[in-house]
Amino acid sequence: MPDIVVMFFLLGLVAGLLKSDLTIPRAAYDTLSLLLMLTIGLKGGMALHGNVSLSVVLELLAVAALGGLIPLLLMPVLQRVVRLPAADSASLAAHYGSVSAGTFAVALAFAEALDLSIGPEVTLYLVMMELPAILAAIILHRLHSGDHAGGSLRGLWRETLTNRGVILLVGGVIIGLLYGPMEGATVTDLFTGAFKGVLALFLLEMGLTAAETLRPFPWRHWRLVAFALTAPFVLAGLGLLTGLLLGLPAGSLLILTALAASASYIAAPAAIRAAIPDADIGLAMLASLGLTFPLNVILGIPLYHRVMQALGVG
């Protein structure tokens, strides 16, 4: 049986495909996403309390390099195989180099349920992969279009670093790091104790949203559909290899593998919409949220864990 939180995603997906009148109010969704980001940050910060070291810093730099590498690998595939124009290729490269907080949360819950060893720094993987991926894809687009101006890139740094998700993740990490699991328990226990409940409701909304992108099914974009259903497994292999080279514990290895296989549907769309106005964000949302996200949370994460077990890890 899949983890119970995944069943909430399936409930939303089925309800959406059946055209049910089930909806999550926008204000409620915003609250759930904010709570999820803050809780993930707090959990990571409390785990980091007293555990910061040079090896952790080097590990995070390697994870950031992975985030920047993925768009470089995907850009030519998207242009030559999927046959997308340069703007859409850069957009998809940014979305797939960047990461999904929802996938992270599901992978974290999965690893915790199996009592896998998780490094305290895993929350920072989200931030470390997000920015390099978006910047790399935008630079690739600028080089392809002959626009070498850097002014808007400087603005993008600020916009991305002040994104509410990044602020909540990093802020949660700092608060958790400063106070630890004991001193701040009167506040942090409220968030961490409700983590799975918040995640379940968040995934319910993600199921409803994914159904919207799939109705009607986009047969004319069959190349993109094929990409969205195969790229996660290739990228998961890259994440798994990186984690093995870094010597990550089983839980961290699973989370990094799932993140490498994931695609952003929150931070990347906002950044790409501003930086590459010619890109069709609808195509990116179809691929990342409509296809890759369900694939990862329903089939991918358990499969990645089985591969790890076959390799003698986890």
PyMOL commands that set and color helices and strands:
alter all, ss='L'
color gray80, all
select helices_A, chain A and resi 4-17+26-48+54-80+86-97+101-113+123-145+151-161+164-183+185-193+195-213+219-246+250-261+267-275+281-310
alter helices_A, ss='H'
color red, helices_A
deselect
rebuild
show_as cartoon
